[in-house]
Amino acid sequence: MPIDLGGDFPLIDHHCHGLVPRDVTRRQFELMISESFVEAPKGTSHFDAPVGLAIRAKCAPLLGLDPFPDPDAYMERRAALGAAEVNRRFVQAAKCSLLLIDTGFRSTDILSQPQMAEALGVPTREVVRIEAIAERVGRSGVGAAEFSRAFADELADASKDAVGLKTIIAYRGGFEFDPEPPSAAEVTAAAGRWLPEIQAGRARMEEPTLLRHGLWVGAELARQRKMPIQFHVGYGDRDAIIHKNNPSLLMPFLQKLDDLGVNVTLLHCFPFHREAGYLAEVFPNVFFDVGVILNYTGPSSARILGEALEMAPFTKQLYSSDAFGVAEFYYLGAVLFRSAFRRRMDQWIADGMCSVREAERIAAMIAFENTQRIYPLN
């Protein structure tokens, strides 16, 4: 159904995270607005980046400040309002009708999925991270011979109310992996190598055979429950070795998931958003977004979204913010997406390549209809 591009048209945020429920210092805030997760070099600030400029331009007015305040003034106003009000104000102003929350990252530091719904007054659903469940099972004291069954049972139980699964194999080994499922003997042997390490607190899920096994267990569960698997792609913190995160490396595995009837959503994708668009064109089961990169490119976000729209079917694109920790990213992601989309459609209309009605129809697909179609939301 066409929607009004003149207003804040509705969005479903299909990939985001919880928020920090407490007030934060400027230092803590700056760490959360940089994917480096380290402090800026001495004498500099993470506010002096496209993302910081975008926050000061677009988020400051929602706090009752003029655009482009001094960072200290911004943080003082944020503290005066308090974390609960800041979180509520930014998330509600994003005007997302539903948040699909990945609960597997730093979950002890942030609001849980039910707490997000209660605190913010916005409906939420859960997306379960495969590797986080594997690590939970690994720390439980399970033996190598029992690991495979224990993991499958725990993943099924943890996701009983979920609408999707998520993998961060991009961070743990990259995409150039053997697309075939490992044998039971290989899984047991790999578990025997890995479990002593994680149970001693010296390892996380990086064992290549177990990563593959996790994907295949997740794929079967996704097939049964008719839900997609989200793949982090491209831009992220330094754990993501960028050249190993080109999604074209996934093509053999994507074909196998297509054979199973399992949909895949490629998240963020920059600088591989054109490759992601190609994969969405040639694989029936592949969908993608440009997600958090709109926040991090700020003033250039319209160009990035325009590149994502160059070739990929409109039926294969989604909206996400990847907001984590600070509520500004929920609001900023929505504002920049709507603005960038309008600018691209205005140009297409001016060029005679689109009509207002067609632009509204395309917006509805990307903003919420495609997500409603591939996630089991009912």
Secondary structure, DSSP 8 states (H G I E B T S, - for coil): ----TTS---EEEEEE--B--S---HHHHHHHT-TT-S---TT--TTSSHHHHHIIIIIGGGGT--SS--HHHHHHHHHHH-HHHHHHHHHHHHTEEEEEEE--SSTTTS--HHHHHHHH---EEEEEEHHHHHHHHHTTT--HHHHHHHHHHHHHHHTTT-SEEEE-HHHHT-S-S--S---HHHHHHHHHHHHHHHHTT---S--HHHHHHHHHHHHHHHHHHT--EEEEES--STTS-GGGG-GGGGHHHHHHHHHHT--EEEEE-TT-HHHHHHHHHH-TTEEE--TTHHHHHGGGHHHHHHHHTTTS-GGGB-------BSTHHHHHHHHHHHHHHHHHHHHHHHTTS--HHHHHHHHHIIIIIHHHHHS---
